[in-house]
């Protein structure tokens, strides 16, 4: 008889609910708890909150300590924030409860260059309680770091890596369209960029992961952010963008050594944008080019890789790990 992995959902926003819906379909997972700070969700069934047909018999609570102590989960899916500083106390709670953590926190995906002290502390706490902490997602976590690294496995020489992700954000969820600045004036866009509240988080982390995987020591990692300007009116279910306003964001991250750009990551997401696609180009022996036409659906892929990591994480050594260190993740990971 299959022993199910006991799971708590920590964060019942759009991504947490997407993770919950997929996890609820899995025969190898038992959802035993749900946590969210939103008091309006407290007392509601997770199935209702996540849009699952029928109840799951799991009540959402704002009391993380009680949920963790009462349910004793094997794994917590943590989908609360992009900020390492904000998720650290939550990770610590989970670790002290003896639960492994799989997080969608972008800054946690490869924190050793930007936040080495906090990364070391999370690693220490995880090891002290014999649990594993991993951050993953579609980007960072796969498309612009783990995937390019895996492709280099058939190369005899690698000189340069370029990864591109272009998304038409029109069908995406409202919070994502807001996150990329759709419908903002150019002045509002620049103000939000300057305050650090408008950007896709994770390009520097992905660059650092690639460099670490290839043994490259970079002198600098830079990032530029600019608006994608609408040339026509675009309406979605959540926003109306007028010509001359920001339709989205374009960011470019660069990994530089000795004045040479070794790693380039280009991210663009805009409503009414061009055709979605994901691509990786490797300059080396041999040269390689792989393009996913139509792109990768961000929300579906994020939920999938978060849940599909579960067996790898349960079986992994304790500590803070990255997708570079985890065995290759595949759908399911076990016979389910």
ZATI-123317 format. One record per residue (C-alpha): z, y, x; residue number from 1. Coordinates in Angstrom, 1 decimal. Layout:
// residues N
<atom <Z; Y; X>; NUM>,
...
This chain:
// residues 336
<atom <0.0; 0.0; 0.0>; 1>,
<atom <-1.0; 3.4; 1.3>; 2>,
<atom <1.9; 5.7; 2.4>; 3>,
<atom <1.1; 9.1; 1.0>; 4>,
<atom <1.7; 12.2; 3.1>; 5>,
<atom <4.2; 14.5; 1.4>; 6>,
<atom <2.8; 18.1; 1.3>; 7>,
<atom <4.1; 21.6; 0.3>; 8>,
<atom <1.7; 24.4; -0.4>; 9>,
<atom <3.2; 27.6; 1.2>; 10>,
<atom <1.2; 30.5; -0.3>; 11>,
<atom <-0.5; 30.3; -3.7>; 12>,
<atom <-3.2; 32.9; -3.2>; 13>,
<atom <-6.9; 32.2; -3.4>; 14>,
<atom <-7.0; 30.1; -0.2>; 15>,
<atom <-3.7; 28.3; -1.0>; 16>,
<atom <-5.0; 27.4; -4.4>; 17>,
<atom <-8.3; 26.2; -3.0>; 18>,
<atom <-6.3; 24.0; -0.6>; 19>,
<atom <-4.1; 22.7; -3.4>; 20>,
<atom <-7.2; 21.8; -5.6>; 21>,
<atom <-8.7; 19.7; -2.8>; 22>,
<atom <-5.4; 18.1; -1.7>; 23>,
<atom <-4.7; 17.1; -5.4>; 24>,
<atom <-7.9; 15.0; -5.3>; 25>,
<atom <-6.8; 13.1; -2.2>; 26>,
<atom <-5.2; 9.6; -2.7>; 27>,
<atom <-3.5; 9.9; 0.7>; 28>,
<atom <-1.6; 13.1; -0.2>; 29>,
<atom <1.3; 13.7; -2.6>; 30>,
<atom <1.9; 17.4; -3.5>; 31>,
<atom <5.7; 17.8; -3.7>; 32>,
<atom <6.3; 21.5; -3.6>; 33>,
<atom <4.8; 25.0; -3.8>; 34>,
<atom <6.1; 28.3; -2.5>; 35>,
<atom <5.0; 31.9; -3.1>; 36>,
<atom <6.8; 35.3; -2.9>; 37>,
<atom <5.1; 36.5; -6.1>; 38>,
<atom <7.9; 36.2; -8.7>; 39>,
<atom <5.3; 36.1; -11.5>; 40>,
<atom <4.3; 32.7; -10.3>; 41>,
<atom <7.8; 31.3; -10.1>; 42>,
<atom <8.5; 28.5; -12.6>; 43>,
<atom <4.8; 27.9; -13.3>; 44>,
<atom <3.1; 24.5; -12.6>; 45>,
<atom <1.0; 24.5; -9.4>; 46>,
<atom <-1.8; 22.9; -11.3>; 47>,
<atom <-1.9; 25.9; -13.7>; 48>,
<atom <-1.8; 28.4; -10.9>; 49>,
<atom <-4.5; 26.6; -8.9>; 50>,
<atom <-6.8; 26.0; -11.8>; 51>,
<atom <-6.5; 22.2; -11.8>; 52>,
<atom <-7.2; 20.4; -15.0>; 53>,
<atom <-3.8; 19.3; -16.2>; 54>,
<atom <-0.4; 19.8; -14.6>; 55>,
<atom <0.5; 18.5; -11.2>; 56>,
<atom <4.3; 18.3; -11.9>; 57>,
<atom <5.0; 20.7; -9.0>; 58>,
<atom <6.8; 24.0; -9.8>; 59>,
<atom <6.0; 27.1; -7.8>; 60>,
<atom <9.2; 28.7; -6.3>; 61>,
<atom <9.9; 31.8; -4.3>; 62>,
<atom <12.8; 30.1; -2.6>; 63>,
<atom <11.3; 28.6; 0.5>; 64>,
<atom <14.5; 27.2; 1.9>; 65>,
<atom <15.3; 25.3; -1.3>; 66>,
<atom <11.8; 23.8; -1.6>; 67>,
<atom <11.8; 22.6; 2.0>; 68>,
<atom <15.2; 21.1; 1.9>; 69>,
<atom <14.8; 19.4; -1.5>; 70>,
<atom <11.3; 18.0; -1.0>; 71>,
<atom <11.4; 17.1; 2.8>; 72>,
<atom <7.6; 17.4; 3.3>; 73>,
<atom <5.7; 15.8; 6.1>; 74>,
<atom <3.3; 18.7; 6.2>; 75>,
<atom <3.2; 22.3; 5.0>; 76>,
<atom <-0.1; 24.0; 4.3>; 77>,
<atom <0.7; 27.6; 5.2>; 78>,
<atom <-1.8; 30.1; 3.8>; 79>,
<atom <0.2; 33.4; 3.6>; 80>,
<atom <-1.1; 35.8; 6.3>; 81>,
<atom <-3.5; 36.5; 9.1>; 82>,
<atom <-0.7; 37.9; 11.2>; 83>,
<atom <1.3; 35.7; 13.7>; 84>,
<atom <4.2; 38.1; 13.5>; 85>,
<atom <4.4; 37.6; 9.7>; 86>,
<atom <4.0; 33.9; 9.7>; 87>,
<atom <6.4; 33.1; 12.5>; 88>,
<atom <9.5; 33.2; 10.3>; 89>,
<atom <7.8; 30.9; 7.9>; 90>,
<atom <6.7; 28.5; 10.6>; 91>,
<atom <10.3; 28.4; 11.9>; 92>,
<atom <11.6; 27.5; 8.4>; 93>,
<atom <9.1; 24.7; 8.2>; 94>,
<atom <9.9; 23.4; 11.7>; 95>,
<atom <13.6; 23.4; 11.1>; 96>,
<atom <13.0; 21.4; 7.9>; 97>,
<atom <11.1; 18.8; 10.0>; 98>,
<atom <7.7; 19.6; 8.6>; 99>,
<atom <4.4; 19.8; 10.5>; 100>,
<atom <2.5; 23.0; 9.8>; 101>,
<atom <-1.3; 23.5; 9.2>; 102>,
<atom <-1.9; 27.2; 8.9>; 103>,
<atom <-4.9; 29.4; 8.1>; 104>,
<atom <-3.4; 32.3; 10.1>; 105>,
<atom <-6.4; 33.5; 12.2>; 106>,
<atom <-4.2; 35.1; 14.9>; 107>,
<atom <-2.5; 31.7; 15.4>; 108>,
<atom <-5.8; 29.9; 16.0>; 109>,
<atom <-5.7; 30.7; 19.8>; 110>,
<atom <-2.8; 33.0; 20.4>; 111>,
<atom <-2.1; 32.4; 24.1>; 112>,
<atom <-4.1; 35.4; 25.5>; 113>,
<atom <-3.1; 38.0; 23.0>; 114>,
<atom <0.4; 37.0; 22.1>; 115>,
<atom <1.6; 34.6; 24.9>; 116>,
<atom <5.3; 35.1; 24.3>; 117>,
<atom <5.2; 34.5; 20.6>; 118>,
<atom <2.9; 31.5; 21.2>; 119>,
<atom <5.4; 30.1; 23.7>; 120>,
<atom <8.2; 30.6; 21.2>; 121>,
<atom <6.4; 28.8; 18.4>; 122>,
<atom <5.6; 26.0; 20.8>; 123>,
<atom <9.3; 25.8; 21.8>; 124>,
<atom <10.5; 25.7; 18.2>; 125>,
<atom <7.9; 23.1; 17.2>; 126>,
<atom <8.9; 20.8; 20.1>; 127>,
<atom <12.6; 21.3; 19.5>; 128>,
<atom <12.1; 19.9; 16.0>; 129>,
<atom <9.5; 17.3; 16.9>; 130>,
<atom <6.7; 18.8; 14.7>; 131>,
<atom <3.2; 20.0; 15.3>; 132>,
<atom <1.9; 23.5; 14.4>; 133>,
<atom <-1.9; 24.0; 14.1>; 134>,
<atom <-4.0; 26.9; 12.8>; 135>,
<atom <-7.5; 26.2; 11.6>; 136>,
<atom <-10.2; 27.4; 9.2>; 137>,
<atom <-13.9; 27.8; 9.0>; 138>,
<atom <-13.8; 30.9; 11.3>; 139>,
<atom <-11.8; 30.9; 13.5>; 140>,
<atom <-11.2; 27.2; 13.7>; 141>,
<atom <-14.7; 25.7; 13.6>; 142>,
<atom <-18.0; 27.7; 13.3>; 143>,
<atom <-17.6; 30.1; 16.2>; 144>,
<atom <-15.3; 28.2; 18.5>; 145>,
<atom <-14.7; 24.4; 18.0>; 146>,
<atom <-18.3; 23.7; 17.0>; 147>,
<atom <-19.9; 25.6; 20.0>; 148>,
<atom <-17.4; 23.8; 22.3>; 149>,
<atom <-18.3; 20.4; 20.9>; 150>,
<atom <-22.0; 21.2; 21.4>; 151>,
<atom <-21.5; 21.8; 25.1>; 152>,
<atom <-20.4; 18.2; 25.4>; 153>,
<atom <-24.1; 17.2; 25.9>; 154>,
<atom <-24.8; 20.0; 28.4>; 155>,
<atom <-24.8; 19.6; 32.2>; 156>,
<atom <-24.5; 23.4; 32.7>; 157>,
<atom <-23.4; 26.2; 30.4>; 158>,
<atom <-24.2; 29.8; 31.3>; 159>,
<atom <-23.8; 31.7; 28.1>; 160>,
<atom <-22.8; 31.1; 24.4>; 161>,
<atom <-23.8; 33.1; 21.4>; 162>,
<atom <-22.6; 32.3; 17.9>; 163>,
<atom <-23.7; 34.2; 14.7>; 164>,
<atom <-22.3; 34.1; 11.2>; 165>,
<atom <-24.1; 36.1; 8.5>; 166>,
<atom <-22.9; 36.0; 4.9>; 167>,
<atom <-24.2; 37.4; 1.7>; 168>,
<atom <-20.7; 38.2; 0.3>; 169>,
<atom <-21.9; 38.8; -3.3>; 170>,
<atom <-20.7; 35.5; -4.7>; 171>,
<atom <-17.5; 35.5; -2.7>; 172>,
<atom <-14.0; 36.2; -4.2>; 173>,
<atom <-12.8; 39.7; -4.9>; 174>,
<atom <-10.2; 39.9; -2.1>; 175>,
<atom <-12.9; 39.0; 0.5>; 176>,
<atom <-15.2; 41.7; -0.8>; 177>,
<atom <-12.4; 44.2; -0.5>; 178>,
<atom <-11.5; 42.9; 3.0>; 179>,
<atom <-15.0; 43.7; 4.3>; 180>,
<atom <-15.0; 47.2; 2.8>; 181>,
<atom <-17.6; 46.8; 0.1>; 182>,
<atom <-17.9; 49.9; -2.1>; 183>,
<atom <-16.1; 52.2; 0.4>; 184>,
<atom <-17.5; 55.5; 1.5>; 185>,
<atom <-18.3; 55.6; 5.2>; 186>,
<atom <-15.3; 57.9; 5.7>; 187>,
<atom <-13.0; 55.5; 3.9>; 188>,
<atom <-14.5; 52.6; 5.9>; 189>,
<atom <-13.8; 54.4; 9.2>; 190>,
<atom <-10.2; 55.3; 8.2>; 191>,
<atom <-9.5; 51.7; 7.2>; 192>,
<atom <-10.9; 50.4; 10.5>; 193>,
<atom <-8.8; 52.9; 12.5>; 194>,
<atom <-5.7; 51.7; 10.7>; 195>,
<atom <-6.5; 48.1; 11.4>; 196>,
<atom <-6.6; 47.1; 7.8>; 197>,
<atom <-10.4; 46.5; 7.5>; 198>,
<atom <-11.8; 43.8; 9.8>; 199>,
<atom <-12.5; 40.1; 10.1>; 200>,
<atom <-9.6; 38.7; 12.1>; 201>,
<atom <-10.3; 36.0; 14.7>; 202>,
<atom <-13.2; 36.9; 17.0>; 203>,
<atom <-11.1; 37.5; 20.1>; 204>,
<atom <-9.2; 34.3; 19.4>; 205>,
<atom <-12.4; 32.3; 19.1>; 206>,
<atom <-13.7; 33.9; 22.4>; 207>,
<atom <-10.5; 32.9; 24.2>; 208>,
<atom <-10.7; 29.4; 22.8>; 209>,
<atom <-14.3; 28.9; 24.0>; 210>,
<atom <-13.5; 30.4; 27.5>; 211>,
<atom <-10.4; 28.1; 27.8>; 212>,
<atom <-12.4; 25.1; 26.8>; 213>,
<atom <-15.0; 25.8; 29.4>; 214>,
<atom <-12.6; 26.7; 32.1>; 215>,
<atom <-13.9; 30.3; 32.3>; 216>,
<atom <-11.5; 33.1; 33.2>; 217>,
<atom <-12.6; 36.3; 31.5>; 218>,
<atom <-12.0; 39.8; 32.7>; 219>,
<atom <-12.1; 41.3; 29.3>; 220>,
<atom <-12.6; 40.6; 25.6>; 221>,
<atom <-14.1; 43.5; 23.6>; 222>,
<atom <-14.8; 44.0; 19.9>; 223>,
<atom <-16.9; 46.5; 17.9>; 224>,
<atom <-16.8; 47.1; 14.2>; 225>,
<atom <-19.3; 49.1; 12.1>; 226>,
<atom <-20.3; 49.3; 8.4>; 227>,
<atom <-23.3; 47.6; 6.9>; 228>,
<atom <-24.8; 50.5; 4.9>; 229>,
<atom <-26.2; 49.8; 1.4>; 230>,
<atom <-29.8; 50.9; 0.9>; 231>,
<atom <-29.7; 50.2; -2.9>; 232>,
<atom <-27.1; 49.8; -5.6>; 233>,
<atom <-25.4; 46.4; -5.6>; 234>,
<atom <-23.1; 45.1; -8.4>; 235>,
<atom <-20.9; 42.1; -8.2>; 236>,
<atom <-18.1; 40.8; -10.4>; 237>,
<atom <-15.7; 42.9; -8.5>; 238>,
<atom <-17.3; 46.0; -7.0>; 239>,
<atom <-20.3; 48.4; -7.4>; 240>,
<atom <-21.8; 49.6; -4.2>; 241>,
<atom <-23.9; 52.7; -4.2>; 242>,
<atom <-26.6; 53.6; -1.7>; 243>,
<atom <-25.1; 55.1; 1.4>; 244>,
<atom <-21.8; 53.3; 0.9>; 245>,
<atom <-20.5; 50.4; 3.0>; 246>,
<atom <-21.8; 47.1; 1.7>; 247>,
<atom <-19.7; 45.2; 4.2>; 248>,
<atom <-18.9; 44.9; 7.9>; 249>,
<atom <-20.6; 43.9; 11.1>; 250>,
<atom <-18.4; 42.9; 14.1>; 251>,
<atom <-19.4; 41.8; 17.6>; 252>,
<atom <-17.0; 40.2; 20.0>; 253>,
<atom <-17.8; 39.9; 23.7>; 254>,
<atom <-16.3; 37.9; 26.5>; 255>,
<atom <-17.0; 39.5; 29.8>; 256>,
<atom <-16.6; 38.3; 33.4>; 257>,
<atom <-17.7; 40.2; 36.5>; 258>,
<atom <-19.6; 42.6; 34.2>; 259>,
<atom <-21.6; 39.8; 32.6>; 260>,
<atom <-21.4; 39.0; 28.9>; 261>,
<atom <-20.8; 35.2; 28.8>; 262>,
<atom <-19.7; 34.8; 25.2>; 263>,
<atom <-21.1; 36.8; 22.2>; 264>,
<atom <-19.9; 36.3; 18.7>; 265>,
<atom <-21.6; 38.2; 15.9>; 266>,
<atom <-20.1; 38.3; 12.4>; 267>,
<atom <-21.7; 40.1; 9.4>; 268>,
<atom <-20.6; 39.9; 5.8>; 269>,
<atom <-22.0; 42.3; 3.1>; 270>,
<atom <-22.7; 42.2; -0.6>; 271>,
<atom <-26.4; 42.1; -1.4>; 272>,
<atom <-26.9; 41.1; 2.2>; 273>,
<atom <-29.6; 39.1; 3.9>; 274>,
<atom <-29.8; 35.4; 3.8>; 275>,
<atom <-26.6; 33.6; 4.8>; 276>,
<atom <-26.8; 31.5; 8.0>; 277>,
<atom <-24.7; 30.2; 10.8>; 278>,
<atom <-26.1; 29.7; 14.3>; 279>,
<atom <-25.1; 28.7; 17.8>; 280>,
<atom <-27.2; 29.3; 20.9>; 281>,
<atom <-26.3; 27.8; 24.3>; 282>,
<atom <-28.0; 28.9; 27.5>; 283>,
<atom <-27.7; 26.2; 30.0>; 284>,
<atom <-29.0; 22.7; 30.9>; 285>,
<atom <-30.3; 22.0; 28.3>; 286>,
<atom <-30.7; 25.1; 26.2>; 287>,
<atom <-29.5; 24.4; 22.7>; 288>,
<atom <-30.1; 26.1; 19.3>; 289>,
<atom <-28.6; 24.9; 16.0>; 290>,
<atom <-28.9; 26.9; 12.8>; 291>,
<atom <-27.4; 26.2; 9.4>; 292>,
<atom <-29.7; 27.7; 6.8>; 293>,
<atom <-27.9; 29.0; 3.7>; 294>,
<atom <-24.7; 29.3; 5.7>; 295>,
<atom <-21.4; 27.6; 5.3>; 296>,
<atom <-19.4; 28.4; 2.2>; 297>,
<atom <-16.2; 30.0; 3.6>; 298>,
<atom <-13.7; 29.1; 0.9>; 299>,
<atom <-14.9; 25.5; 0.5>; 300>,
<atom <-15.0; 24.9; 4.2>; 301>,
<atom <-11.6; 26.5; 4.9>; 302>,
<atom <-9.9; 24.3; 2.3>; 303>,
<atom <-11.7; 21.2; 3.5>; 304>,
<atom <-10.9; 21.6; 7.2>; 305>,
<atom <-7.3; 22.5; 6.5>; 306>,
<atom <-6.7; 19.4; 4.4>; 307>,
<atom <-8.9; 17.1; 6.6>; 308>,
<atom <-6.8; 17.9; 9.6>; 309>,
<atom <-3.7; 16.4; 8.1>; 310>,
<atom <-3.8; 12.9; 9.7>; 311>,
<atom <-4.7; 14.4; 13.1>; 312>,
<atom <-1.7; 16.7; 12.9>; 313>,
<atom <0.7; 14.0; 11.7>; 314>,
<atom <-0.3; 11.8; 14.6>; 315>,
<atom <-0.4; 14.6; 17.2>; 316>,
<atom <2.1; 15.4; 19.9>; 317>,
<atom <4.8; 18.0; 19.0>; 318>,
<atom <4.1; 21.7; 19.8>; 319>,
<atom <1.7; 24.4; 19.1>; 320>,
<atom <-1.9; 23.0; 19.2>; 321>,
<atom <-5.3; 24.5; 18.8>; 322>,
<atom <-8.5; 23.0; 17.4>; 323>,
<atom <-9.7; 22.6; 21.0>; 324>,
<atom <-6.9; 20.1; 21.7>; 325>,
<atom <-7.1; 18.1; 18.5>; 326>,
<atom <-9.2; 15.0; 18.2>; 327>,
<atom <-12.4; 15.6; 16.3>; 328>,
<atom <-11.7; 16.3; 12.7>; 329>,
<atom <-13.8; 14.5; 10.1>; 330>,
<atom <-13.8; 14.3; 6.3>; 331>,
<atom <-10.7; 12.4; 5.2>; 332>,
<atom <-9.7; 11.0; 8.6>; 333>,
<atom <-8.4; 7.8; 7.0>; 334>,
<atom <-9.7; 5.3; 4.4>; 335>,
<atom <-8.9; 7.2; 1.2>; 336>,
